Amino acid sequence: MPEGDAAGDLSAELLSSPVWTDAQLARAGIPVVDAPFVSIGGGMGSFVMVDLLRISGFPLENIKVLTTSDYPWENYEYLTGVGQLPPGYRIRSDSASTPDNIWGFPSYAVRAAFGARSVRGFIAPIWNVLTENLLTDYWTPLAGQVFQGMSREADRIGYWQTLAKGQARMVRRRAEGGYFSILTVEEGSTRRIAYRSSFVHLAVGYPSVRFLPDLQAYRRRYNDGYRFVNAYEPHEHVYDDLVKQPGTVLVRGGGITASAILHRLFNDRERLGAQTQVLHLMRTHVDSSHGPHVFMRRRGGDGWAYQGFNWPKASWGGQLKVRMEKLGDEERLRMWQTIKGTTTPYRKGWQKQLRKARADGCYRTLAGQIDHVDPGPDGTLATFIRERDSTGTRRIDVNFVIDATGLVGDITEHRVLADLLEYTGAERNGLGRLQVSPTFEVPGARHGDSRLYAAGATTEGSYYAPVDSLLGLQYAALTICDDLARLGFCRRIGPIRSISQWWKWMRNVTP
């Protein structure tokens, strides 16, 4: 049945109105649930926001999380898994970036040390964090370690009781003050439920997976999603086929996911006897250290740009963070364009694999872009590449193409964000994402004393660079919590409360 025709559904009047009244919802037969604070998303961003509110003493029954997820790390676990970083692998995150622990202590490295069963196991992570980036690589946690910690904290704060399962559809202003957040539910006597709140927090994660035009064109033309795949969709069949019989795979991209895919391919050669030939296509081939000046240079070589984390560490809480907050819009955009870029960590074990693969002749890099892809002979792909400094195209026949060039699609591909831009006064920033203030408020959506906040990847391009990181999500939640305290909505987390709450965390006691 079309949207707006069913009882208890969105009417044409509601769909076209930027501001709703309680009477309009009553006429449409949509039940209203009061929840002073609503978080939309249910991922890690929602989790850390609820965690901060609970630590501040905010009542559990006043929080609702609208989500399709069963647990907050579900989408992250899926994306890291298909991107070849399953729970037993290390992710690109600092030891103190602990979404289950806002204090950052004990860090993941300390926890790993005290959980070790040998003296060497105890010393190794401590030594690593003390000497990282000088004598050793950066110490980073296992994905599974992060998930395990979040599960414990979710139990401690009662996170599961805040969940309202369903698909968030839109957020509209309420005429009498506050907002209505519409949730589409699959079970029950009504199709929609309206959550009436004073504050809304958007943490919807990635609006969509980005499929580049050449991949979309190939699939539309040939209806084949088997040989030309995106790294962020299930593609385990690629590795299975390459183990069963020799083949050539083209990997496109220069970030952490591309490096994880290469690691998987090389592991299959070493451990399972695969005879895979790997071609690695990079749009920008980095030959050496690079950057605008001596104080802002990245390490690079063999095509890769190296950086320990996805953003310079000074952007988390150092000089770059302060500068970003003080710059005007145009200057801030230029700073974003300077510090952003595709990078991957420099890890000694992985570098050893790359050197061996080059020496064996099974790995080579290319600089350029895919022009188009057609079916080739014997089930192969004819991949036409426009190489750097070349006017024509070069054909390369491969068995598979794995595209690992990007993850975040346009924000309008997410229904809530698209509706927000059209009806609720939200605006885009210089990078095309959602504009937020230094307090992570969506300025155009303010409604009286009520506020609408946003955090995560959809806000990239505003005042804080590492929004799409574990520590960045925590910083956003802490900033929002401070803003709510100024508005009298929750308590401020001062020194005494912070220490007492940390002690409760250590003993696994409810806040």
BAKEMAR-339936 format. One line per field, with one value per residue (C-alpha): z, y, x; residue number from 1; chain. Coordinates in pm, 1 decimal, m for minus. Layout:
up: c(Z, ...)
north: c(Y, ...)
east: c(X, ...)
nr: c(NUM, ...)
kette: c(A, ...)
This chain:
up: c(0.0, m90.9, 189.8, 345.1, 256.0, 551.2, 893.0, 1140.6, 855.5, 721.1, 556.8, 263.3, 508.2, 728.7, 441.6, 305.2, 640.2, 791.1, 1130.2, 1282.7, 1551.7, 1791.4, 1628.9, 1284.1, 1416.5, 1595.1, 1271.1, 1093.9, 1368.4, 1455.7, 1825.5, 2012.2, 2267.1, 2492.2, 2518.5, 2614.5, 2434.9, 2109.3, 1931.0, 1574.5, 1443.8, 1711.5, 1616.0, 1805.6, 1794.8, 1970.9, 2216.0, 2335.6, 2357.2, 2580.4, 2781.1, 2851.6, 2945.6, 3185.4, 3341.7, 3386.4, 3581.7, 3315.8, 3372.3, 3148.0, 3085.9, 2928.4, 2644.2, 2326.8, 2052.1, 1717.8, 1526.8, 1305.2, 1471.5, 1737.8, 1893.9, 1848.4, 1680.2, 1429.3, 1121.7, 1211.5, 1260.5, 920.1, 738.6, 902.3, 839.5, 464.4, 450.8, 573.5, 934.2, 1126.7, 1511.8, 1542.0, 1342.6, 1457.0, 1357.6, 1296.7, 1638.6, 1931.1, 2249.3, 2453.1, 2205.5, 2413.4, 2332.5, 2640.2, 2872.6, 2834.1, 3062.3, 2833.3, 3129.1, 3150.3, 2780.4, 2548.4, 2577.1, 2958.5, 2947.4, 2708.0, 2938.9, 3249.7, 3055.5, 2937.2, 3063.1, 3047.3, 3144.0, 2779.3, 2706.5, 2986.3, 2881.9, 2504.1, 2484.0, 2752.3, 2575.2, 2245.0, 2361.5, 2531.7, 2217.3, 1942.5, 1623.5, 1732.2, 1792.0, 1721.2, 1517.1, 1676.7, 1912.3, 1802.3, 1951.0, 1801.3, 1663.3, 1890.2, 2194.6, 2113.3, 2068.1, 2391.6, 2590.1, 2441.0, 2525.7, 2891.2, 2907.1, 2732.0, 3002.0, 3277.7, 3165.9, 3060.3, 2694.4, 2570.2, 2748.1, 2537.5, 2201.5, 1984.4, 1686.8, 1343.6, 1056.0, 1136.5, 864.0, 939.9, 1201.1, 1190.9, 1419.4, 1663.4, 1666.0, 2044.2, 2083.7, 2031.8, 1756.7, 1629.0, 1515.1, 1305.2, 1337.0, 1092.2, 1271.8, 1131.9, 1414.6, 1605.4, 1527.2, 1357.2, 1091.4, 1236.2, 1583.2, 1659.8, 1935.6, 2087.1, 2232.1, 2330.2, 2185.6, 1890.6, 1824.1, 1474.1, 1457.7, 1142.7, 1043.6, 673.2, 465.1, 203.3, 52.3, m241.6, m569.6, m833.3, m1177.6, m1362.2, m1124.9, m1149.9, m1530.0, m1556.7, m1334.5, m1514.4, m1852.7, m1778.7, m1460.5, m1303.7, m941.5, m911.6, m1066.2, m1016.7, m644.4, m388.1, m86.1, 151.4, 25.4, 85.6, m156.4, 13.7, m308.5, m467.4, m222.9, m237.6, m618.4, m620.0, m376.0, m589.3, m914.4, m1021.2, m1123.6, m1139.5, m923.6, m961.6, m630.3, m653.9, m368.6, m133.6, 210.7, 509.8, 339.9, 30.5, 249.6, 446.4, 121.6, m0.8, 336.5, 292.5, m63.3, 42.7, 344.1, 111.3, m102.5, 198.9, 396.2, 142.3, m162.9, m379.0, m703.5, m723.4, m924.8, m775.4, m968.9, m751.6, m909.4, m733.2, m863.8, m688.3, m680.1, m391.0, m443.6, m130.2, 169.5, 71.4, 208.8, 180.8, 406.9, 647.1, 943.4, 753.8, 564.0, 539.9, 492.5, 157.5, m97.7, m344.0, m418.1, m58.4, 169.7, 528.3, 843.2, 1175.0, 1202.2, 964.4, 1073.7, 1216.9, 1594.2, 1649.9, 1508.4, 1796.5, 2074.4, 1967.5, 1760.2, 1449.9, 1653.3, 1792.9, 1449.5, 1288.7, 1548.1, 1493.7, 1112.7, 890.8, 654.8, 348.1, 545.7, 728.4, 398.1, 272.0, 592.5, 545.0, 191.0, 321.5, 600.7, 450.2, 204.4, 160.6, 388.2, 551.3, 855.8, 807.6, 964.5, 950.8, 907.5, 618.7, 455.8, 466.8, 281.0, 14.3, m40.3, m73.3, m316.2, m533.3, m531.7, m625.8, m913.6, m795.2, m704.6, m911.3, m882.3, m1147.7, m1137.2, m1299.2, m1310.0, m1454.3, m1768.5, m1810.7, m1770.0, m2012.1, m2003.9, m2133.6, m2264.2, m2047.3, m1772.5, m1724.4, m1709.8, m1975.4, m1763.2, m1951.3, m1750.5, m1818.5, m1673.1, m1534.2, m1802.4, m2075.7, m2335.4, m2423.0, m2237.9, m2164.5, m2154.6, m1878.2, m1849.7, m1488.1, m1308.3, m1046.3, m964.2, m598.1, m556.0, m219.6, m311.3, m73.7, 168.0, 229.3, m25.1, m55.8, 256.6, 58.1, 2.5, 366.2, 402.2, 738.1, 621.8, 288.1, 467.3, 716.4, 437.0, 265.3, 557.1, 881.7, 794.2, 789.8, 548.7, 385.9, 471.2, 229.0, 180.2, 108.3, 445.5, 725.5, 870.5, 1249.6, 1501.1, 1740.6, 1984.8, 1709.8, 1684.0, 1340.9, 1348.1, 1092.4, 1274.7, 1609.9, 1737.9, 2038.4, 2338.6, 2165.3, 1979.3, 1708.1, 1716.5, 1473.6, 1499.8, 1294.0, 927.9, 806.4, 973.6, 820.3, 694.4, 990.8, 1298.4, 1409.6, 1177.7, 1323.0, 1358.0, 1193.5, 1462.1, 1797.7, 1986.7, 1762.8, 1848.5, 2217.4, 2180.9, 2004.3, 2275.8, 2552.5, 2379.7, 2331.3, 2692.4, 2808.5, 2590.7, 2735.3, 3086.7, 3002.1, 2894.2, 3224.4, 3061.9, 3242.2, 3502.8, 3414.5, 3449.0, 3679.7, 3852.2, 4152.0, 3945.8, 3689.0, 3953.9, 4124.2, 3791.3, 3685.5, 4007.4, 3928.7, 3580.3, 3727.9, 3952.7, 3672.8, 3880.6, 3723.5, 3697.1)
north: c(0.0, 343.3, 551.1, 769.3, 551.8, 311.0, 367.3, 459.6, 570.9, 896.0, 1106.2, 1339.2, 1627.2, 1503.8, 1426.6, 1781.5, 1968.5, 2072.3, 2130.8, 1886.4, 1918.4, 1650.5, 1677.0, 1591.5, 1269.4, 1184.2, 1227.5, 996.0, 736.1, 733.1, 660.4, 895.2, 782.8, 1037.3, 1002.4, 1320.3, 1205.6, 1007.1, 870.3, 748.2, 486.6, 230.9, 191.5, 291.7, 659.7, 591.7, 358.9, 610.8, 881.6, 663.6, 570.1, 936.9, 1017.2, 724.4, 826.7, 1178.1, 1026.5, 1059.0, 815.5, 510.9, 534.7, 881.5, 752.4, 575.0, 442.7, 389.4, 117.3, m187.0, m328.6, m596.9, m465.2, m140.8, m289.4, m493.2, m276.3, m209.8, m581.3, m651.1, m385.6, m484.7, m851.2, m820.2, m576.3, m860.8, m739.2, m1004.7, m1010.7, m1171.9, m895.9, m556.7, m249.3, 100.6, 251.3, 380.1, 175.5, 442.7, 481.8, 273.3, 327.2, 121.5, 343.7, 724.3, 758.2, 555.2, 371.8, 88.1, 100.9, m196.7, m259.2, m261.9, m496.8, m725.9, m726.9, m818.7, m1080.3, m1251.6, m1595.0, m1547.3, m1292.7, m1229.0, m1179.6, m923.2, m727.8, m722.2, m481.5, m250.1, m232.0, m174.6, 131.0, 276.9, 250.3, 274.8, 456.0, 466.2, 107.9, m62.8, m15.2, 153.9, m84.3, m133.5, m353.7, m661.4, m597.1, m868.5, m698.2, m382.4, m574.8, m766.5, m446.3, m281.3, m583.3, m562.2, m188.7, m225.3, m471.5, m241.0, 72.7, m105.7, m9.1, m293.0, m142.6, 173.7, m1.0, 55.8, m178.7, m58.8, 166.5, 538.3, 728.9, 1102.5, 1377.3, 1675.7, 1976.4, 1971.8, 2288.8, 2279.5, 2242.8, 1960.4, 1698.3, 1395.4, 1100.7, 848.7, 478.6, 218.6, m107.8, m453.7, m590.4, m452.3, m288.2, 18.4, 69.2, 388.0, 518.6, 881.1, 946.2, 1290.4, 1436.5, 1755.9, 1641.0, 1421.5, 1269.4, 1142.2, 875.0, 689.4, 582.2, 555.8, 676.9, 411.2, 209.7, 398.7, 205.8, 385.3, 454.0, 193.8, m82.8, 25.3, 46.0, m303.2, m456.3, m281.3, m390.6, m750.7, m836.3, m979.5, m918.1, m1217.8, m1102.9, m723.7, m668.0, m392.6, m454.9, m365.0, m630.2, m1005.2, m1140.2, m1444.2, m1640.5, m1442.8, m1582.0, m1932.6, m1942.0, m1810.9, m2083.0, m2355.9, m2246.3, m1995.3, m1654.9, m1282.5, m1026.3, m649.8, m462.7, m94.8, 149.3, 266.0, 267.8, 34.2, m191.7, m235.6, m324.7, m575.3, m738.6, m769.4, m918.6, m1180.7, m1263.3, m1301.3, m1513.8, m1745.3, m1781.8, m1855.5, m2080.7, m2239.2, m2259.3, m2021.0, m1916.5, m1577.4, m1292.9, m952.8, m628.6, m322.2, m10.0, 326.0, 650.7, 843.7, 664.5, 800.5, 767.4, 939.3, 1151.4, 1425.7, 1724.4, 2105.1, 2180.5, 2019.9, 2022.3, 1854.1, 1570.4, 1207.7, 913.0, 741.9, 504.9, 222.4, 382.2, 407.5, 707.3, 600.9, 733.5, 557.5, 654.6, 787.8, 1145.7, 1313.7, 1264.5, 1642.9, 1663.4, 1457.6, 1698.5, 1897.8, 2201.5, 2090.5, 2049.9, 2402.3, 2547.5, 2376.0, 2527.3, 2880.3, 2888.7, 3042.6, 2820.6, 2863.4, 2830.1, 2526.6, 2361.6, 2419.1, 2264.7, 1963.1, 1916.3, 1937.3, 1681.3, 1434.8, 1166.7, 793.4, 641.0, 312.4, 229.3, 127.9, m217.3, m410.1, m755.5, m642.5, m457.9, m781.3, m952.9, m681.8, m709.1, m1087.3, m1062.9, m816.0, m1039.2, m1342.1, m1147.6, m1202.6, m841.0, m525.7, m177.7, 41.9, 414.1, 520.0, 465.6, 212.6, 344.7, 57.7, m317.8, m575.3, m955.5, m1122.8, m1469.9, m1780.5, m1600.7, m1324.5, m948.8, m721.2, m424.5, m107.3, 117.7, 477.0, 494.5, 808.2, 1033.1, 821.7, 942.7, 600.3, 293.0, m33.9, m363.9, m612.4, m944.6, m1052.6, m1304.2, m1061.0, m691.0, m585.2, m216.3, m79.1, 289.0, 432.0, 365.9, 669.8, 753.1, 1077.8, 1167.8, 1201.7, 825.1, 793.1, 864.1, 1041.9, 1270.5, 1343.8, 1439.8, 1649.0, 1853.4, 1908.1, 1981.6, 2048.6, 2326.5, 2122.1, 2227.2, 2071.1, 2169.1, 2226.2, 1852.8, 1787.3, 1627.3, 1752.1, 2089.7, 2089.4, 2346.6, 2293.5, 2141.5, 1900.1, 2070.3, 2088.3, 2467.6, 2497.4, 2240.0, 2423.2, 2459.3, 2685.6, 2536.9, 2199.3, 2078.6, 1828.1, 1687.6, 1473.0, 1272.2, 1034.0, 1006.7, 1214.3, 1526.5, 1503.2, 1844.4, 2052.8, 2161.6, 1829.3, 1610.1, 1255.4, 1224.3, 882.9, 714.5, 550.2, 841.2, 1091.7, 943.1, 967.9, 1328.8, 1415.0, 1246.0, 1422.9, 1760.0, 1702.8, 1592.0, 1913.1, 2116.9, 1934.0, 2006.1, 2378.3, 2358.8, 2191.7, 1862.2, 1642.5, 1671.5, 1787.3, 1520.4, 1703.7, 1566.8, 1412.3, 1247.6, 1129.5, 959.0, 795.2, 673.4, 536.6, 336.8, 198.0, 108.6, m76.8, m279.0, m327.7, m156.5, 16.8, 398.0)
east: c(0.0, 147.5, 291.7, 24.2, m279.8, m280.8, m430.5, m160.2, 62.8, 206.5, m61.3, m7.4, m56.6, 229.5, 464.1, 439.0, 453.6, 791.8, 625.7, 377.2, 115.3, m1.5, m345.0, m206.4, m53.9, m378.1, m573.6, m327.3, m370.2, 0.9, 63.3, 297.4, 557.4, 730.1, 1109.2, 1300.4, 1616.3, 1608.3, 1916.2, 1872.7, 2113.9, 2187.6, 2553.0, 2864.2, 2768.0, 2438.9, 2609.5, 2870.0, 2601.6, 2384.7, 2694.6, 2775.6, 2416.2, 2403.3, 2735.7, 2594.7, 2305.6, 2036.0, 1744.0, 1739.1, 1364.4, 1406.8, 1628.4, 1520.5, 1747.8, 1573.4, 1756.8, 1745.5, 2057.9, 2058.8, 2380.8, 2578.5, 2885.9, 2681.4, 2740.9, 3104.3, 3162.7, 3008.4, 3214.7, 3543.4, 3465.4, 3401.4, 3695.7, 3921.4, 3954.3, 3757.0, 3744.1, 4087.0, 4261.3, 4387.6, 4190.7, 4325.3, 4261.3, 4464.9, 4504.6, 4322.9, 4034.0, 3796.0, 3425.1, 3330.5, 3538.4, 3533.4, 3836.9, 4064.2, 4216.8, 4276.0, 4351.2, 4324.7, 4699.1, 4683.1, 4384.0, 4568.4, 4870.5, 4672.6, 4478.4, 4797.2, 4896.6, 5272.1, 5535.7, 5612.9, 5243.7, 5225.2, 5536.3, 5477.9, 5178.3, 5320.7, 5655.6, 5476.6, 5280.1, 5587.9, 5799.0, 5535.2, 5624.7, 5990.3, 6103.3, 5772.0, 5453.3, 5154.3, 4976.0, 4615.9, 4342.9, 4184.5, 3837.9, 3700.5, 3852.2, 3656.6, 3330.9, 3377.7, 3432.7, 3124.8, 2910.9, 3014.9, 2943.5, 2607.1, 2503.6, 2631.6, 2444.6, 2123.4, 2168.5, 1946.8, 1645.6, 1667.5, 1624.7, 1318.4, 1351.6, 1249.4, 1354.4, 1383.5, 1202.4, 1227.3, 1259.2, 1023.8, 978.9, 689.0, 477.7, 448.2, 827.2, 1073.5, 1073.1, 886.9, 1100.1, 909.4, 989.1, 860.3, 788.2, 722.4, 510.2, 214.8, m117.6, 33.6, 295.8, 448.9, 529.0, 616.6, 870.4, 819.3, 1139.9, 1315.2, 1647.2, 1741.9, 2083.9, 2166.1, 2435.2, 2335.2, 2687.5, 2763.5, 2466.5, 2543.3, 2827.2, 2973.8, 2969.3, 3176.2, 3020.9, 3231.3, 3118.6, 2754.6, 2773.8, 2923.7, 2656.3, 2371.5, 2500.3, 2597.2, 2400.8, 2716.4, 2807.1, 3039.8, 3368.1, 3359.3, 3297.8, 3303.9, 3525.6, 3241.8, 3000.4, 3036.5, 3297.8, 3450.2, 3393.1, 3679.1, 3935.8, 3785.3, 3808.5, 4165.6, 4271.5, 4110.7, 4272.8, 4539.7, 4410.4, 4476.2, 4299.8, 4302.8, 4275.0, 4183.9, 4251.9, 4526.0, 4366.7, 4346.4, 4090.0, 4306.6, 4604.7, 4391.5, 4276.3, 4636.2, 4730.2, 4457.1, 4569.6, 4933.9, 4833.5, 4642.8, 4954.3, 5175.1, 4940.4, 4707.8, 4932.7, 4730.4, 4900.2, 4731.7, 4880.4, 4795.4, 4772.4, 4727.8, 4578.0, 4620.4, 4480.1, 4759.8, 5093.4, 5300.1, 5675.7, 5808.6, 5717.6, 5476.5, 5288.7, 5256.8, 5554.9, 5800.5, 5558.1, 5274.7, 5435.0, 5330.0, 5559.2, 5513.3, 5661.0, 5588.0, 5251.7, 5131.0, 5074.3, 5146.7, 4986.3, 4932.8, 4567.2, 4305.0, 4378.7, 4690.9, 4699.7, 4706.9, 4354.1, 4211.7, 4306.1, 4612.0, 4696.1, 4504.1, 4185.8, 4220.2, 4295.3, 3996.0, 3762.8, 3896.4, 3914.3, 3647.9, 3449.6, 3672.9, 3997.0, 3862.0, 3772.4, 4126.8, 4261.8, 4035.3, 4164.7, 4521.9, 4498.5, 4250.6, 4349.9, 4375.1, 4638.3, 4728.5, 4944.2, 5306.6, 5332.9, 5658.2, 5509.3, 5292.2, 5582.8, 5780.2, 5496.4, 5494.1, 5870.5, 5848.8, 5555.5, 5744.6, 6053.0, 5839.9, 5686.2, 5328.6, 5255.5, 5285.0, 5142.2, 4984.0, 4905.6, 4582.0, 4206.8, 3964.1, 3798.6, 3551.1, 3517.5, 3374.8, 3348.5, 3666.2, 3746.2, 3699.0, 3508.7, 3765.1, 3718.9, 3862.9, 3965.9, 4053.0, 4283.2, 4377.2, 4725.4, 4882.8, 5038.1, 4877.9, 4626.5, 4488.7, 4367.3, 4542.5, 4355.5, 4432.0, 4248.2, 4191.0, 3971.2, 3840.2, 3834.6, 3801.3, 3716.9, 3837.3, 3843.9, 3585.6, 3304.6, 3085.4, 2815.4, 2619.6, 2420.7, 2097.5, 2105.4, 1997.0, 1622.7, 1644.5, 1926.4, 1758.7, 1436.8, 1633.3, 1790.6, 1456.2, 1225.4, 1412.7, 1656.0, 1976.5, 2253.9, 2558.3, 2914.8, 3200.8, 3258.3, 2890.9, 2821.2, 2596.0, 2695.2, 2727.4, 2848.7, 3145.0, 2890.8, 2774.7, 2437.3, 2272.8, 2222.2, 1942.1, 1731.2, 1720.2, 1365.1, 1319.5, 1496.8, 1524.9, 1832.9, 1912.9, 2268.4, 2464.7, 2785.9, 2994.7, 3088.2, 2792.8, 2940.4, 3287.1, 3392.7, 3277.8, 3477.3, 3625.1, 3828.6, 3833.7, 3454.8, 3463.0, 3674.4, 3617.2, 3772.5, 3594.1, 3254.9, 3340.1, 3452.1, 3126.4, 2920.0, 3112.1, 3071.6, 2698.6, 2662.8, 2834.0, 2596.6, 2295.4, 2426.2, 2446.9, 2083.3, 1991.1, 1895.9, 2148.2, 2421.8, 2769.6, 3036.6, 3277.2, 3590.6, 3414.7, 3142.5, 3398.6, 3614.4, 3315.8, 3178.2, 3517.8, 3529.5, 3183.5, 3308.3, 3604.6, 3372.3, 3114.7, 2843.9, 2542.8, 2593.4)
nr: c(1, 2, 3, 4, 5, 6, 7, 8, 9, 10, 11, 12, 13, 14, 15, 16, 17, 18, 19, 20, 21, 22, 23, 24, 25, 26, 27, 28, 29, 30, 31, 32, 33, 34, 35, 36, 37, 38, 39, 40, 41, 42, 43, 44, 45, 46, 47, 48, 49, 50, 51, 52, 53, 54, 55, 56, 57, 58, 59, 60, 61, 62, 63, 64, 65, 66, 67, 68, 69, 70, 71, 72, 73, 74, 75, 76, 77, 78, 79, 80, 81, 82, 83, 84, 85, 86, 87, 88, 89, 90, 91, 92, 93, 94, 95, 96, 97, 98, 99, 100, 101, 102, 103, 104, 105, 106, 107, 108, 109, 110, 111, 112, 113, 114, 115, 116, 117, 118, 119, 120, 121, 122, 123, 124, 125, 126, 127, 128, 129, 130, 131, 132, 133, 134, 135, 136, 137, 138, 139, 140, 141, 142, 143, 144, 145, 146, 147, 148, 149, 150, 151, 152, 153, 154, 155, 156, 157, 158, 159, 160, 161, 162, 163, 164, 165, 166, 167, 168, 169, 170, 171, 172, 173, 174, 175, 176, 177, 178, 179, 180, 181, 182, 183, 184, 185, 186, 187, 188, 189, 190, 191, 192, 193, 194, 195, 196, 197, 198, 199, 200, 201, 202, 203, 204, 205, 206, 207, 208, 209, 210, 211, 212, 213, 214, 215, 216, 217, 218, 219, 220, 221, 222, 223, 224, 225, 226, 227, 228, 229, 230, 231, 232, 233, 234, 235, 236, 237, 238, 239, 240, 241, 242, 243, 244, 245, 246, 247, 248, 249, 250, 251, 252, 253, 254, 255, 256, 257, 258, 259, 260, 261, 262, 263, 264, 265, 266, 267, 268, 269, 270, 271, 272, 273, 274, 275, 276, 277, 278, 279, 280, 281, 282, 283, 284, 285, 286, 287, 288, 289, 290, 291, 292, 293, 294, 295, 296, 297, 298, 299, 300, 301, 302, 303, 304, 305, 306, 307, 308, 309, 310, 311, 312, 313, 314, 315, 316, 317, 318, 319, 320, 321, 322, 323, 324, 325, 326, 327, 328, 329, 330, 331, 332, 333, 334, 335, 336, 337, 338, 339, 340, 341, 342, 343, 344, 345, 346, 347, 348, 349, 350, 351, 352, 353, 354, 355, 356, 357, 358, 359, 360, 361, 362, 363, 364, 365, 366, 367, 368, 369, 370, 371, 372, 373, 374, 375, 376, 377, 378, 379, 380, 381, 382, 383, 384, 385, 386, 387, 388, 389, 390, 391, 392, 393, 394, 395, 396, 397, 398, 399, 400, 401, 402, 403, 404, 405, 406, 407, 408, 409, 410, 411, 412, 413, 414, 415, 416, 417, 418, 419, 420, 421, 422, 423, 424, 425, 426, 427, 428, 429, 430, 431, 432, 433, 434, 435, 436, 437, 438, 439, 440, 441, 442, 443, 444, 445, 446, 447, 448, 449, 450, 451, 452, 453, 454, 455, 456, 457, 458, 459, 460, 461, 462, 463, 464, 465, 466, 467, 468, 469, 470, 471, 472, 473, 474, 475, 476, 477, 478, 479, 480, 481, 482, 483, 484, 485, 486, 487, 488, 489, 490, 491, 492, 493, 494, 495, 496, 497, 498, 499, 500, 501, 502, 503, 504, 505, 506, 507, 508, 509, 510, 511)
kette: c(A, A, A, A, A, A, A, A, A, A, A, A, A, A, A, A, A, A, A, A, A, A, A, A, A, A, A, A, A, A, A, A, A, A, A, A, A, A, A, A, A, A, A, A, A, A, A, A, A, A, A, A, A, A, A, A, A, A, A, A, A, A, A, A, A, A, A, A, A, A, A, A, A, A, A, A, A, A, A, A, A, A, A, A, A, A, A, A, A, A, A, A, A, A, A, A, A, A, A, A, A, A, A, A, A, A, A, A, A, A, A, A, A, A, A, A, A, A, A, A, A, A, A, A, A, A, A, A, A, A, A, A, A, A, A, A, A, A, A, A, A, A, A, A, A, A, A, A, A, A, A, A, A, A, A, A, A, A, A, A, A, A, A, A, A, A, A, A, A, A, A, A, A, A, A, A, A, A, A, A, A, A, A, A, A, A, A, A, A, A, A, A, A, A, A, A, A, A, A, A, A, A, A, A, A, A, A, A, A, A, A, A, A, A, A, A, A, A, A, A, A, A, A, A, A, A, A, A, A, A, A, A, A, A, A, A, A, A, A, A, A, A, A, A, A, A, A, A, A, A, A, A, A, A, A, A, A, A, A, A, A, A, A, A, A, A, A, A, A, A, A, A, A, A, A, A, A, A, A, A, A, A, A, A, A, A, A, A, A, A, A, A, A, A, A, A, A, A, A, A, A, A, A, A, A, A, A, A, A, A, A, A, A, A, A, A, A, A, A, A, A, A, A, A, A, A, A, A, A, A, A, A, A, A, A, A, A, A, A, A, A, A, A, A, A, A, A, A, A, A, A, A, A, A, A, A, A, A, A, A, A, A, A, A, A, A, A, A, A, A, A, A, A, A, A, A, A, A, A, A, A, A, A, A, A, A, A, A, A, A, A, A, A, A, A, A, A, A, A, A, A, A, A, A, A, A, A, A, A, A, A, A, A, A, A, A, A, A, A, A, A, A, A, A, A, A, A, A, A, A, A, A, A, A, A, A, A, A, A, A, A, A, A, A, A, A, A, A, A, A, A, A, A, A, A, A, A, A, A, A, A, A, A, A, A, A, A, A, A, A, A, A, A, A, A, A, A, A, A, A, A, A, A, A, A, A, A, A, A, A, A, A, A, A, A, A, A, A, A, A, A, A, A, A, A, A, A, A, A, A, A)
